[in-house]
């Protein structure tokens, strides 16, 4: 009897051991699957992360490079402005585009102003003093050498250069009156340009001229001409 009980007990313990081992194997398989899935998921996340990092490393760098290239100054020469290309300050003022006239000197009876207005589209220069001929006396007026400016006078389009002509104030037998003068522009070498311009007296009585009458060099303002 006792032997039979011992045998059953042994069999029962063996069955429990076998069942326990079976359950352990099943749990181990589940854990292994989970571990495998976890490893695969981690690997996938690692791959995705690596791809994201690679894209984030390259995209901003490329964008920055493109931005630098867009902001980089062009080495090509700038296009010329057609409005400013076609004349220089060294060009001589010529009668075709320069209007010559006489005007009163702001209430000063001792002088009149000879004006040269640039009606052209580019700057030009008036050199030295104008050649002013008195048709009554038959010779040119004397140039006032003390009036020589420090630089050549450049006349911008629409602007005017000035030269003063002194007039006789006291009556004298050497005086005479003229209602017009002949003006020739000077070149840089102080020779006369082609052609001349006849200017009329600003007043009906004409200009009172004598041997002491002088004409100044061209100046950039009325004030400088009348000094």
Secondary structure, DSSP 8 states (H G I E B T S, - for coil): -HHHHHHHHHHHHHHHHHHHHHHHHHHHHHHHHHHHHHHHHHHHHHHHHHHHHHHHHHHHHHHHHHHHHHHS---S-----TTTSS--TTSB--TTTEEEEEEEETTEEEEEEEEEEE-SSS-EEE-SB-EEEETTTTEE-EE-GGG--SS-EEE-TT-EEEEEEE---S--TT-EEESEEEEE-B-TTS-B-S--EEEE-SSTT-EEE-TT-EE-B-BSSHHHHT-
